[in-house]
Amino acid sequence: MMIYMLAAAMTIAMLIATAFGIHQESERMRLQEQKARSNGFGPR
């Protein structure tokens, strides 16, 4: 029974870590896109 509880806890922890990682990656991509848009058409 204890093994099942540990497995469930680790599964939940991995799901939370995955969701956090996806959120961080999307935030980083959003910032890169904003920076690219603010640069205009090219170097000045």
PDB file with SEQRES, HELIX, SHEET and CRYST1 records, atoms N, CA, C and O in Angstrom:
SEQRES   1 A   44  MET MET ILE TYR MET LEU ALA ALA ALA MET THR ILE ALA          
SEQRES   2 A   44  MET LEU ILE ALA THR ALA PHE GLY ILE HIS GLN GLU SER          
SEQRES   3 A   44  GLU ARG MET ARG LEU GLN GLU GLN LYS ALA ARG SER ASN          
SEQRES   4 A   44  GLY PHE GLY PRO ARG                                          
HELIX    1 AA1 MET A    2  SER A   38  1                                  37    
CRYST1    1.000    1.000    1.000  90.00  90.00  90.00 P 1           1          
ATOM      1  N   MET A   1       0.823  -1.197   0.000  1.00  0.00           N  
ATOM      2  CA  MET A   1       0.000   0.000   0.000  1.00  0.00           C  
ATOM      3  C   MET A   1       0.866   1.259   0.000  1.00  0.00           C  
ATOM      4  O   MET A   1       0.544   2.250  -0.655  1.00  0.00           O  
ATOM      5  N   MET A   2       1.969   1.201   0.747  1.00  0.00           N  
ATOM      6  CA  MET A   2       2.846   2.369   0.821  1.00  0.00           C  
ATOM      7  C   MET A   2       3.497   2.656  -0.537  1.00  0.00           C  
ATOM      8  O   MET A   2       3.711   3.814  -0.893  1.00  0.00           O  
ATOM      9  N   ILE A   3       3.807   1.608  -1.285  1.00  0.00           N  
ATOM     10  CA  ILE A   3       4.413   1.791  -2.604  1.00  0.00           C  
ATOM     11  C   ILE A   3       3.434   2.506  -3.530  1.00  0.00           C  
ATOM     12  O   ILE A   3       3.839   3.370  -4.308  1.00  0.00           O  
ATOM     13  N   TYR A   4       2.159   2.156  -3.455  1.00  0.00           N  
ATOM     14  CA  TYR A   4       1.155   2.803  -4.288  1.00  0.00           C  
ATOM     15  C   TYR A   4       1.031   4.291  -3.944  1.00  0.00           C  
ATOM     16  O   TYR A   4       0.882   5.133  -4.829  1.00  0.00           O  
ATOM     17  N   MET A   5       1.095   4.597  -2.659  1.00  0.00           N  
ATOM     18  CA  MET A   5       1.017   5.996  -2.240  1.00  0.00           C  
ATOM     19  C   MET A   5       2.227   6.782  -2.733  1.00  0.00           C  
ATOM     20  O   MET A   5       2.088   7.914  -3.197  1.00  0.00           O  
ATOM     21  N   LEU A   6       3.416   6.184  -2.632  1.00  0.00           N  
ATOM     22  CA  LEU A   6       4.623   6.854  -3.137  1.00  0.00           C  
ATOM     23  C   LEU A   6       4.562   7.038  -4.644  1.00  0.00           C  
ATOM     24  O   LEU A   6       4.957   8.083  -5.161  1.00  0.00           O  
ATOM     25  N   ALA A   7       4.073   6.033  -5.348  1.00  0.00           N  
ATOM     26  CA  ALA A   7       3.954   6.137  -6.799  1.00  0.00           C  
ATOM     27  C   ALA A   7       2.956   7.228  -7.185  1.00  0.00           C  
ATOM     28  O   ALA A   7       3.193   7.977  -8.133  1.00  0.00           O  
ATOM     29  N   ALA A   8       1.858   7.321  -6.468  1.00  0.00           N  
ATOM     30  CA  ALA A   8       0.865   8.363  -6.744  1.00  0.00           C  
ATOM     31  C   ALA A   8       1.442   9.749  -6.456  1.00  0.00           C  
ATOM     32  O   ALA A   8       1.229  10.686  -7.225  1.00  0.00           O  
ATOM     33  N   ALA A   9       2.165   9.872  -5.356  1.00  0.00           N  
ATOM     34  CA  ALA A   9       2.762  11.155  -5.011  1.00  0.00           C  
ATOM     35  C   ALA A   9       3.801  11.570  -6.052  1.00  0.00           C  
ATOM     36  O   ALA A   9       3.868  12.741  -6.427  1.00  0.00           O  
ATOM     37  N   MET A  10       4.603  10.626  -6.516  1.00  0.00           N  
ATOM     38  CA  MET A  10       5.601  10.949  -7.522  1.00  0.00           C  
ATOM     39  C   MET A  10       4.948  11.301  -8.856  1.00  0.00           C  
ATOM     40  O   MET A  10       5.431  12.176  -9.574  1.00  0.00           O  
ATOM     41  N   THR A  11       3.854  10.624  -9.186  1.00  0.00           N  
ATOM     42  CA  THR A  11       3.140  10.943 -10.425  1.00  0.00           C  
ATOM     43  C   THR A  11       2.578  12.352 -10.376  1.00  0.00           C  
ATOM     44  O   THR A  11       2.694  13.105 -11.343  1.00  0.00           O  
ATOM     45  N   ILE A  12       1.973  12.708  -9.263  1.00  0.00           N  
ATOM     46  CA  ILE A  12       1.423  14.057  -9.109  1.00  0.00           C  
ATOM     47  C   ILE A  12       2.536  15.094  -9.162  1.00  0.00           C  
ATOM     48  O   ILE A  12       2.377  16.144  -9.784  1.00  0.00           O  
ATOM     49  N   ALA A  13       3.665  14.809  -8.513  1.00  0.00           N  
ATOM     50  CA  ALA A  13       4.786  15.741  -8.536  1.00  0.00           C  
ATOM     51  C   ALA A  13       5.321  15.925  -9.951  1.00  0.00           C  
ATOM     52  O   ALA A  13       5.667  17.040 -10.341  1.00  0.00           O  
ATOM     53  N   MET A  14       5.391  14.849 -10.718  1.00  0.00           N  
ATOM     54  CA  MET A  14       5.883  14.953 -12.094  1.00  0.00           C  
ATOM     55  C   MET A  14       4.901  15.733 -12.968  1.00  0.00           C  
ATOM     56  O   MET A  14       5.326  16.495 -13.836  1.00  0.00           O  
ATOM     57  N   LEU A  15       3.612  15.556 -12.755  1.00  0.00           N  
ATOM     58  CA  LEU A  15       2.623  16.327 -13.518  1.00  0.00           C  
ATOM     59  C   LEU A  15       2.729  17.815 -13.209  1.00  0.00           C  
ATOM     60  O   LEU A  15       2.647  18.647 -14.113  1.00  0.00           O  
ATOM     61  N   ILE A  16       2.910  18.149 -11.938  1.00  0.00           N  
ATOM     62  CA  ILE A  16       3.060  19.546 -11.555  1.00  0.00           C  
ATOM     63  C   ILE A  16       4.338  20.126 -12.158  1.00  0.00           C  
ATOM     64  O   ILE A  16       4.331  21.247 -12.666  1.00  0.00           O  
ATOM     65  N   ALA A  17       5.439  19.364 -12.103  1.00  0.00           N  
ATOM     66  CA  ALA A  17       6.702  19.840 -12.666  1.00  0.00           C  
ATOM     67  C   ALA A  17       6.588  20.023 -14.175  1.00  0.00           C  
ATOM     68  O   ALA A  17       7.150  20.973 -14.720  1.00  0.00           O  
ATOM     69  N   THR A  18       5.882  19.145 -14.850  1.00  0.00           N  
ATOM     70  CA  THR A  18       5.699  19.271 -16.297  1.00  0.00           C  
ATOM     71  C   THR A  18       4.884  20.510 -16.629  1.00  0.00           C  
ATOM     72  O   THR A  18       5.231  21.254 -17.547  1.00  0.00           O  
ATOM     73  N   ALA A  19       3.808  20.739 -15.895  1.00  0.00           N  
ATOM     74  CA  ALA A  19       2.980  21.920 -16.136  1.00  0.00           C  
ATOM     75  C   ALA A  19       3.785  23.193 -15.880  1.00  0.00           C  
ATOM     76  O   ALA A  19       3.666  24.159 -16.634  1.00  0.00           O  
ATOM     77  N   PHE A  20       4.593  23.204 -14.837  1.00  0.00           N  
ATOM     78  CA  PHE A  20       5.424  24.366 -14.534  1.00  0.00           C  
ATOM     79  C   PHE A  20       6.445  24.595 -15.643  1.00  0.00           C  
ATOM     80  O   PHE A  20       6.673  25.738 -16.042  1.00  0.00           O  
ATOM     81  N   GLY A  21       7.060  23.534 -16.144  1.00  0.00           N  
ATOM     82  CA  GLY A  21       8.044  23.659 -17.217  1.00  0.00           C  
ATOM     83  C   GLY A  21       7.424  24.173 -18.500  1.00  0.00           C  
ATOM     84  O   GLY A  21       8.015  25.004 -19.188  1.00  0.00           O  
ATOM     85  N   ILE A  22       6.230  23.682 -18.830  1.00  0.00           N  
ATOM     86  CA  ILE A  22       5.543  24.170 -20.031  1.00  0.00           C  
ATOM     87  C   ILE A  22       5.200  25.639 -19.878  1.00  0.00           C  
ATOM     88  O   ILE A  22       5.326  26.409 -20.830  1.00  0.00           O  
ATOM     89  N   HIS A  23       4.771  26.034 -18.698  1.00  0.00           N  
ATOM     90  CA  HIS A  23       4.448  27.444 -18.454  1.00  0.00           C  
ATOM     91  C   HIS A  23       5.685  28.326 -18.608  1.00  0.00           C  
ATOM     92  O   HIS A  23       5.616  29.389 -19.223  1.00  0.00           O  
ATOM     93  N   GLN A  24       6.807  27.891 -18.054  1.00  0.00           N  
ATOM     94  CA  GLN A  24       8.045  28.667 -18.153  1.00  0.00           C  
ATOM     95  C   GLN A  24       8.492  28.787 -19.611  1.00  0.00           C  
ATOM     96  O   GLN A  24       8.918  29.858 -20.043  1.00  0.00           O  
ATOM     97  N   GLU A  25       8.399  27.702 -20.362  1.00  0.00           N  
ATOM     98  CA  GLU A  25       8.810  27.711 -21.761  1.00  0.00           C  
ATOM     99  C   GLU A  25       7.929  28.646 -22.588  1.00  0.00           C  
ATOM    100  O   GLU A  25       8.432  29.384 -23.436  1.00  0.00           O  
ATOM    101  N   SER A  26       6.621  28.617 -22.346  1.00  0.00           N  
ATOM    102  CA  SER A  26       5.728  29.499 -23.100  1.00  0.00           C  
ATOM    103  C   SER A  26       5.976  30.964 -22.737  1.00  0.00           C  
ATOM    104  O   SER A  26       5.880  31.839 -23.598  1.00  0.00           O  
ATOM    105  N   GLU A  27       6.288  31.231 -21.491  1.00  0.00           N  
ATOM    106  CA  GLU A  27       6.599  32.606 -21.075  1.00  0.00           C  
ATOM    107  C   GLU A  27       7.882  33.090 -21.747  1.00  0.00           C  
ATOM    108  O   GLU A  27       7.966  34.241 -22.175  1.00  0.00           O  
ATOM    109  N   ARG A  28       8.878  32.213 -21.839  1.00  0.00           N  
ATOM    110  CA  ARG A  28      10.145  32.584 -22.483  1.00  0.00           C  
ATOM    111  C   ARG A  28       9.927  32.857 -23.970  1.00  0.00           C  
ATOM    112  O   ARG A  28      10.480  33.811 -24.517  1.00  0.00           O  
ATOM    113  N   MET A  29       9.126  32.024 -24.616  1.00  0.00           N  
ATOM    114  CA  MET A  29       8.838  32.230 -26.035  1.00  0.00           C  
ATOM    115  C   MET A  29       8.054  33.519 -26.257  1.00  0.00           C  
ATOM    116  O   MET A  29       8.284  34.227 -27.237  1.00  0.00           O  
ATOM    117  N   ARG A  30       7.134  33.822 -25.356  1.00  0.00           N  
ATOM    118  CA  ARG A  30       6.348  35.054 -25.467  1.00  0.00           C  
ATOM    119  C   ARG A  30       7.256  36.274 -25.359  1.00  0.00           C  
ATOM    120  O   ARG A  30       7.085  37.241 -26.101  1.00  0.00           O  
ATOM    121  N   LEU A  31       8.218  36.237 -24.444  1.00  0.00           N  
ATOM    122  CA  LEU A  31       9.139  37.366 -24.295  1.00  0.00           C  
ATOM    123  C   LEU A  31      10.030  37.522 -25.522  1.00  0.00           C  
ATOM    124  O   LEU A  31      10.307  38.644 -25.946  1.00  0.00           O  
ATOM    125  N   GLN A  32      10.485  36.399 -26.102  1.00  0.00           N  
ATOM    126  CA  GLN A  32      11.297  36.473 -27.315  1.00  0.00           C  
ATOM    127  C   GLN A  32      10.494  37.054 -28.467  1.00  0.00           C  
ATOM    128  O   GLN A  32      11.022  37.835 -29.258  1.00  0.00           O  
ATOM    129  N   GLU A  33       9.237  36.686 -28.568  1.00  0.00           N  
ATOM    130  CA  GLU A  33       8.393  37.193 -29.646  1.00  0.00           C  
ATOM    131  C   GLU A  33       8.158  38.690 -29.483  1.00  0.00           C  
ATOM    132  O   GLU A  33       8.168  39.429 -30.468  1.00  0.00           O  
ATOM    133  N   GLN A  34       7.946  39.143 -28.254  1.00  0.00           N  
ATOM    134  CA  GLN A  34       7.764  40.571 -28.019  1.00  0.00           C  
ATOM    135  C   GLN A  34       9.029  41.341 -28.366  1.00  0.00           C  
ATOM    136  O   GLN A  34       8.956  42.423 -28.948  1.00  0.00           O  
ATOM    137  N   LYS A  35      10.189  40.792 -28.014  1.00  0.00           N  
ATOM    138  CA  LYS A  35      11.440  41.458 -28.325  1.00  0.00           C  
ATOM    139  C   LYS A  35      11.648  41.534 -29.836  1.00  0.00           C  
ATOM    140  O   LYS A  35      12.116  42.553 -30.345  1.00  0.00           O  
ATOM    141  N   ALA A  36      11.307  40.470 -30.555  1.00  0.00           N  
ATOM    142  CA  ALA A  36      11.460  40.452 -32.008  1.00  0.00           C  
ATOM    143  C   ALA A  36      10.521  41.470 -32.658  1.00  0.00           C  
ATOM    144  O   ALA A  36      10.894  42.120 -33.634  1.00  0.00           O  
ATOM    145  N   ARG A  37       9.318  41.609 -32.128  1.00  0.00           N  
ATOM    146  CA  ARG A  37       8.377  42.588 -32.688  1.00  0.00           C  
ATOM    147  C   ARG A  37       8.835  44.019 -32.431  1.00  0.00           C  
ATOM    148  O   ARG A  37       8.634  44.891 -33.277  1.00  0.00           O  
ATOM    149  N   SER A  38       9.438  44.271 -31.295  1.00  0.00           N  
ATOM    150  CA  SER A  38       9.846  45.636 -30.963  1.00  0.00           C  
ATOM    151  C   SER A  38      11.065  46.079 -31.760  1.00  0.00           C  
ATOM    152  O   SER A  38      11.344  47.274 -31.851  1.00  0.00           O  
ATOM    153  N   ASN A  39      11.806  45.108 -32.349  1.00  0.00           N  
ATOM    154  CA  ASN A  39      12.974  45.463 -33.144  1.00  0.00           C  
ATOM    155  C   ASN A  39      12.608  45.988 -34.524  1.00  0.00           C  
ATOM    156  O   ASN A  39      13.464  46.567 -35.192  1.00  0.00           O  
ATOM    157  N   GLY A  40      11.402  45.815 -34.965  1.00  0.00           N  
ATOM    158  CA  GLY A  40      10.989  46.295 -36.273  1.00  0.00           C  
ATOM    159  C   GLY A  40      11.400  45.334 -37.367  1.00  0.00           C  
ATOM    160  O   GLY A  40      11.282  44.119 -37.213  1.00  0.00           O  
ATOM    161  N   PHE A  41      11.892  45.887 -38.490  1.00  0.00           N  
ATOM    162  CA  PHE A  41      12.202  45.070 -39.653  1.00  0.00           C  
ATOM    163  C   PHE A  41      13.639  44.557 -39.677  1.00  0.00           C  
ATOM    164  O   PHE A  41      13.964  43.673 -40.470  1.00  0.00           O  
ATOM    165  N   GLY A  42      14.478  45.082 -38.846  1.00  0.00           N  
ATOM    166  CA  GLY A  42      15.862  44.610 -38.858  1.00  0.00           C  
ATOM    167  C   GLY A  42      16.756  45.520 -38.044  1.00  0.00           C  
ATOM    168  O   GLY A  42      16.272  46.406 -37.339  1.00  0.00           O  
ATOM    169  N   PRO A  43      18.067  45.306 -38.137  1.00  0.00           N  
ATOM    170  CA  PRO A  43      18.999  46.159 -37.363  1.00  0.00           C  
ATOM    171  C   PRO A  43      19.009  47.588 -37.874  1.00  0.00           C  
ATOM    172  O   PRO A  43      18.803  47.848 -39.060  1.00  0.00           O  
ATOM    173  N   ARG A  44      19.250  48.495 -36.962  1.00  0.00           N  
ATOM    174  CA  ARG A  44      19.276  49.922 -37.342  1.00  0.00           C  
ATOM    175  C   ARG A  44      20.654  50.495 -37.181  1.00  0.00           C  
ATOM    176  O   ARG A  44      20.866  51.677 -37.452  1.00  0.00           O  
TER     177      ARG A  44                                                      
END                                                                             
